[in-house]
Amino acid sequence: MSSDTDISLSSYDEDQGSKLIRKAREAPFVPIGMAGFAAIVAHGLYRLKSRGNTKMSVHLIHMRVAAQGFIVGAVTLGMGYSLYQEFWGKPKP
């Protein structure tokens, strides 16, 4: 007699940590982009007190542009890496 409890759905069984690790293996530039974004935000918060005469809005705009630039760069590199793997990284049959 077969039971439905033997069938396991892997997408429902994995927790957030293992899902993040699996996604990082599939697309390695996603965690790099997340880490870069966090580093830029941390740097911006650190430099917030010593910004001098710069207005708060200008400081925040500069940090936003830097964070967005890093994310766009990571996405671009990820797409290039993906294209390389798909078209040039495969052995020819």
C-alpha positions as CSV (number, residue, x, y, z in Angstrom):
1,M,0.0,0.0,0.0
2,S,1.6,3.3,-1.1
3,S,1.3,6.4,0.9
4,D,1.3,10.1,-0.1
5,T,3.6,10.9,2.8
6,D,6.6,9.4,1.0
7,I,6.4,12.2,-1.6
8,S,8.3,15.2,-0.5
9,L,8.0,18.6,-2.2
10,S,11.5,20.2,-1.9
11,S,10.3,23.7,-2.5
12,Y,8.1,23.5,0.6
13,D,10.6,21.6,2.8
14,E,13.5,24.0,2.5
15,D,13.9,26.9,5.0
16,Q,15.0,30.4,4.1
17,G,18.7,29.8,4.7
18,S,18.9,26.8,2.4
19,K,16.8,28.6,-0.3
20,L,19.2,31.5,-0.2
21,I,22.1,29.2,-0.6
22,R,20.5,27.4,-3.5
23,K,19.7,30.6,-5.2
24,A,23.2,31.9,-4.6
25,R,24.6,28.8,-6.4
26,E,22.2,29.4,-9.4
27,A,23.0,33.2,-9.6
28,P,26.2,34.0,-7.8
29,F,26.0,37.8,-8.4
30,V,22.8,38.2,-6.4
31,P,24.5,37.8,-3.0
32,I,27.4,40.0,-4.2
33,G,24.8,42.7,-5.1
34,M,23.1,42.3,-1.7
35,A,26.4,42.6,0.1
36,G,27.5,45.6,-1.9
37,F,24.2,47.3,-1.2
38,A,24.5,46.6,2.5
39,A,28.1,47.9,2.5
40,I,27.2,51.1,0.8
41,V,24.3,51.7,3.2
42,A,26.6,51.0,6.2
43,H,29.2,53.4,4.8
44,G,26.5,56.1,4.2
45,L,25.3,55.8,7.8
46,Y,28.8,55.9,9.1
47,R,29.6,59.1,7.1
48,L,26.3,60.7,8.1
49,K,27.7,62.5,11.1
50,S,30.9,63.7,9.3
51,R,29.3,65.0,6.1
52,G,30.4,68.6,6.8
53,N,28.3,71.4,5.1
54,T,26.6,68.9,2.8
55,K,22.8,68.9,3.2
56,M,21.1,65.8,4.3
57,S,19.1,65.4,1.1
58,V,22.2,65.7,-1.1
59,H,24.0,63.1,1.1
60,L,21.1,60.7,0.8
61,I,20.8,61.2,-3.0
62,H,24.5,60.4,-3.4
63,M,24.2,57.2,-1.3
64,R,21.1,56.2,-3.3
65,V,22.9,56.7,-6.6
66,A,25.9,54.7,-5.3
67,A,23.7,51.8,-4.1
68,Q,21.7,51.7,-7.3
69,G,24.9,51.9,-9.4
70,F,26.3,48.9,-7.6
71,I,23.1,46.9,-8.0
72,V,22.9,47.7,-11.7
73,G,26.6,46.7,-12.1
74,A,26.0,43.4,-10.3
75,V,22.9,42.6,-12.4
76,T,24.9,43.5,-15.6
77,L,27.8,41.2,-14.6
78,G,25.4,38.5,-13.7
79,M,23.7,38.7,-17.1
80,G,27.1,38.6,-18.8
81,Y,28.1,35.6,-16.7
82,S,24.9,33.8,-17.5
83,L,25.3,34.5,-21.3
84,Y,28.9,33.2,-21.1
85,Q,27.8,30.0,-19.4
86,E,24.9,29.4,-21.8
87,F,26.7,30.2,-25.1
88,W,30.5,29.9,-24.7
89,G,30.9,27.8,-21.6
90,K,29.2,24.7,-22.8
91,P,31.3,22.1,-24.6
92,K,30.4,21.7,-28.3
93,P,28.8,18.4,-29.2
